[in-house]
Amino acid sequence: MTYAGEMAALLTSLLWALNSVCFTLAGRRVGSAAVNVARLFMALAILLLIHRLGFGSYFPWHAGPRRLGYLAVSGLIGFALGDALLFEAFLLVGTRVAMLLMTLSPVFSVLLARLFLAQSLGAPKLAAILATLAGIAWVVAEASGQGETGRHQHWGLGILFGVGGALGQSMGLILSDLGMAGGLHALSATLVRVLAGSVAISIWFLARGQFLDTVRKLKEQQAALLILLGAITGPVLGVGLSLYAITHTTMGVAATLMSLSPVLLLPMSIWVLKEHVSPRAWAGTALSIAGAAALFWV
């Protein structure tokens, strides 16, 4: 076995960790709304160019209305609705708790894959997934206990938004898998998803009269560069690899490995942000890595 899907999922997790750092730094400068809009438009421009160079066309019309429909709805749920809920959860309960709630995504993915894709997992893989999730939750819960969440109000609503974000991510992956049926390239699928998300978010900001004000904030050059780097590592490479992963391994395994981002952020917290990481966090990291490694062998 080549484990191509598992390796793609692991790389996706690393790219999403880098992506979160870029967007966090950019958001401190221009706000999360500007980052949310700009990241998709930058990613869309890059994907259109790559698709033209790689496939000779700017858009995969050959996919047909059925597959394009699945992917468009996937983009709406994943990029527009799911991400919007996640960003609100960041504000209401804090980044660390929201990330903890996002570890529910593999659980949702396993259940949805069972319902819609007829995928099932044996007991050894389920045990490895639970070990990985437990380790991730331990790491993020450790960070959330450092005084970050005490100032947040509307806790229940924030928890609901966080769970909604995790469910949105899982539904986006399931619909993407359906849309890629028949061998549609992951790059083409990513382009359709990003385009749908870009249109939805643009309509939302235009309706609220915030679009032009949001665009003006991008004159801040350092923020624009951070968003560009985040767009490349996130909506372009990260999402593309995630779609490749779900078509080359089971949904539950892919979603679990892609949830390792909080663990992979630990070294960045130490070396870049100069944060202290406790033995408990390292123990959670070891458990997550052991569970992820087990997915390759069981």
N, C-alpha and C positions, 0 to 999 in steps of 0.2 A: 504493500500500500504506500502511496506517495504522501498522504496526509496534506494534499494541496489546500483543501478547504480549511483545515485546522490551522495551517500556517498563515493563510490569508486572514483568518479571524484574529489570530494573535497580533499580526502586523496592524490590523485595523485598530485594535485596542491601543497599541503604541501611538499610532497616528492621532487617535482621538484624545489621548492624553496630551500630546503636543498641541493639538487644536484648542483644547480647553484653556491651556496656559495663554496662548495667543489671544483668544477672545476675551479672557479675563483682563489681561493687561490693556487691550484696546477698549474694553467696556469702561474701565476706570477713567479713560480720557474722553470718550465721546458718548457714553451711555449704551445700554444694551440694545435699545431700539435701532440705533444707527448700525451697530454690529450685525444685528439680525437681518436687516435689509441688505447691507453691503456684501455680506459673506455670500449670499445666494446669487447676487448679480455678478460678482467677480467669478464665482464658480461657474455660472452659466456661460459667461464669455469664454472662459478657458475650455469648457467642455465642448462648446460649439466649434471652436477652432480645432481641437484635437479630433473631434468626430469628422470634420471636413477633411483633415489631413489623413486620417486613418481609414475612413470608409468612403470618401468621395462625395459626401452629402452632409448638410448641416443638421439633418433630422432623420431619425429612423422610420420613415413612413412605411417601409416594408413590413414593419411589425404587425400592422393591421389594427383595426379599431378595438378589438377585444383586448389584446395585450396592452395597447396604449392606454386604454381605459383603466385597466388594473394598475398600471404604473402611475398614471396621473392621480388616481385616488390615493395610492400609496404615498406620493409626494405631498398631497394635501394633508393627509393624516400625520405623516412623519415629520415633514419640515414645517408646515404651518401650524396645525393644531397641537401636535405632540411637543414640538419645541417651545411653542408659546406657553403651554402648561408648565413645562419644565422651568422656563425662565421666571414664571410667576412663583413657582415653588422656591427658586433660589432666593427671591425677595422675601417670602413669607416665613420660611423655616431655615434658611441658610443653605449655602452651597453643599456642605458636607451631608446634611440630613437628606437633601434632595438627591444627592448621589447615592445615598444608602437606599432610598426608595427606588431608584433606577435599577438596583440589583434584582428587582422583581421581574424585570423584562425577560430573562431566560425562563422563568417559571411560566409567565404568560405565553411565551413562544412555544414551549413544549405543549401546553394545553391546546393552543390554537393550531399547531401543526398536527396534533392528533385529530382535531375536529375537521380541518379543511384540507390537509395534505396526506392524511392517513399514515403519518410517520409515528413510529413508536420507538422507545428506548428500553434496553434491557436494564436489569437491576444494577449491574456494575457501573454503567454509564450514569444512571440516575444518582447513584451514591457519589460518584466523582463530581457531578454537577452540584449536589448539595454541599459537598465539602468546599468546592470553589466559592459558592455563594456565601457560605458561612464565614470563610476567610475574608472575603470582600466586605461583608457587613461588619465584621469585627474591626477591620482597618478604618472604615469610614465612621463607625460609631465612636471609635477612639478619638478621632479628630473632632467629632461633633461635640464632645464633652469638654472642650477647651474654652467654654464661655461664649461661643459664637451664637448660639441659638436663643439665649435667654432674653434677648431684647426684642425678639420677633413676636408680633401679635398675629391673630387669626391663624393659630396653629393648625386647627382642624382643616380649614380650607387649604392651607399650604400642603398638608399631608395628602389631601384629596387630589390636588393638582399634581403632586409628585407621582402618585399612583397612576394618574391619568397620562402623565408623560411616559411612564414605563409601558403602559398598555398601548399608547400610540406608537411607540417604537416597535413593539412586537407586531402590531397590526400592519405597520408599514412593511416590515420584513415578509410577512405572510403574503401580502398582496404583491410585493415585488417578486416573490418566488412564482406566484401564479402568472404574473406578467412576463416572466422570462421563460416560461414553458416553451419548449420547441427549440431552445438553443439561442435565444436572443443574447447578444453580447452584453456584459455587465456595464460597459461604457455607455452603450445606447440606452440601457435601462436607467442609469444614473442621470443622463441628460434629460430624459422625460420627467423623472421625479423632481429634479432641481427646477426645471422650467415650470412645472405645475405649482411647486412651492413658491417660486418667485412671483408668479401671477397672483396667487392667493394673498401673499403678504403685501404686494403692491396695492391691490384693491383695498385691503384693510387699512393701510396707512393713508391712502388717498381719501377714503371715506371719512377718516378722522381728521383730515386736514394736516397731517403730520409728515407727509412724504417729502416735500421740499425742505422743510426744516431739518429733517433727518439727513438728507443728502448734503446739505451745507456743512454739516459737522465733519464730513469726510475730508475737508480741506486740511485737517490736522494730519500732516504727512506721516508721522510715526505711527499713529493709529491706523492709517490707511495701509501701511506696510504690514503691520501686525495682522490686520484683517485679511490681507491678500495671502499671507503665509498660512493663516488659519483656514482660509478657503481652499487652499491647495491640499493641506493635510487632512481637512475634514470633508466637506461636500464633494471634492473631486476624488482624491486618492482613497480616503477612508471609506466613504460610502461605496465607491466602486469596488473596493476589496471586500466590503461586507456583503455585497450582492454576489460576488464571486464565491464567497465562503458558503453562503446558504444554498448554492447550487452544487457544491462539491462535498458537503457533509450535512448531517441532519441539523434541523433548525435549533434544537435544544443545545447541541454541542457548540454550534457557531455562536449563538447568543450568549452562552456562558463565557466562552473565551473572549468575546468582544466586551464583556463586562469587567475585564481586568484593569481598565483604565485607572480607577482609583488607587489600585495597588501600584501600578507603574508610575504613578505620580509621586510616590514616596521619595524616591531618590531626588526628584526635582525639588521637593519640599526641603530636603536637607541641604543640597548643594546650591540651589538657586535662591530659595526663600529663607534659608538659614533657620528652618524650624526644627524643634526637637521632636524626635520620633521615639516613642516609648517601646520597651520590650513587648508590651501587649500588641502594638501595631506590627512589630516585626514578626510576632507569632502568627498573627492573622495573615501577613504576607506569605509566610512559609506554607500555611495551610492552603491558601489560594493557589500558589504555584504547584503544590503537590497535587491538588485536585485537577488543575489544568493539565498537568503532565499525565495524570492517570487517564484522561480522556483519549490520549494517543494510543494507549496500550490495552484498555479493557473493551 
